Amino acid sequence: MTALTPLDELWLTEAVRLREQHAGALEDEEASRRARTTAGDLLTRIKNRAVWLAERDGMVAALRQWKQGARLSLILLGIFAVVSGAGLAFAALGDGQTPVNVFWAVGSLLGLNLILLISWALGFLFAGESAASLGRFWLWLSEKLARDAQAAQLAPALMLLLQRKRLNRWLLGACVNGLWLLALLSALILLLLLMATRRYGFVWETTILGSDTFVSLTQTLGALPSALGFRVPTVEMIRASGDSALVIENARQAWAAWLVGVLVIYGIAPRLLLTLLCYGHWRVGRKHLMLDVSEPGYAELRERLMPSSERLGVSDAAPAQLHQVQSGPAAEQSEGALLVAIELDDQRPWPPKLPHTVADAGILDSRESRRTLLDQLTRYPPARLAIACDPRRSPDRGSLALIAELARCATATRIWLLPAPVGEALDADRLSDWHVALQQMELQWADSAPLTWLETGHD
């Protein structure tokens, strides 16, 4: 699984903010606690909190799926561009049975491209946006291909994030110009292929204009291609082509080279330069993206993530996703073994006799003791953690949430389901509920003290 890029982290942070803005604050006690233990300024802690929440609630997976959808939609649009470019070449040259009207051919190859290019440039310069419906269609198609409820805020979050540095127009501009570049390259390749395999004659026709107009227009359009090495028909060739298609090979080749040069210079070259310009601005600009802490939702996090003093509060009910145990710290980031118990009564002597290599974290029976231990485990994660539970109690959501939170702080975790005190028997149904719950959380459990495992890492 690929790691998140800096842009991904900012993107997820903005998506979490929009989600909380529309649906209310998320349960974030563990996320905020983890963010507080990391070094960094407020922006760094806000990002760490958001990324943890996004991972917990499935938004990271949705982001990767959205990006896959974006790549797939770009491939589909690229295929459409190639097919469209081929259609432009066929429309320009026809089937070879009739002479090619050179100015109709130029119009077929470059007319729509020129109109949309001017429209894009005017919107870019004066409206501050690229006004590229093709680019927005790409974003819309990417969202549809993602098909994930968690991806609903991703596209709006991306646009809001990019608009702060006006990068959205560069991103969409690179997309639009790149697709047009692909279409025109496809038209050029097919144009050369058709000219290499068929014999075309070239003419120009008019009813109200004189031949001098076409001579001047042909030479004007051919001036820049000529300077770059493309052949241009002579005045005699241009005038003669007004009567009928010339059978002279030099004339055919000159008109073909002129048509190719016009396509390359006035179609492909501008789109190539604009694609490189937009992509370059996008690459440079995204490195300077930052969060705006004045946005609603960020300012409220300052005291929670960079508090002047630690305060105990009341958290909301934990969501079901909180019970899912994600991967704990890597083995090289953890050390030692620890035993902790959850809400044991006075009937049990505690702690048991432990090997000297195993530390005792006591009994968690208050909110303060839980927070203190969790803060410690976040900073110094153990390699092995055993959690002792009394299976006479029902595995309620609060207990399971605490177990999951503790397990996320250790490289390996095992649950010790304590035996009943002498003279009592465990309820079979309640014990089964524990087994089902722990199995769903993908946690191992033991009915006897896992002291050997704590000490050596082996059963």
Beta strands, then each sheet from edge to edge (+ up, - down):
strand 1: 100-101
strand 2: 202-203
strand 3: 337-342
strand 4: 358-364
strand 5: 384-389
strand 6: 412-417
strand 7: 444-446
sheet 1: 1+ 2+
sheet 2: 4+ 3+ 5+ 6+ 7+
end
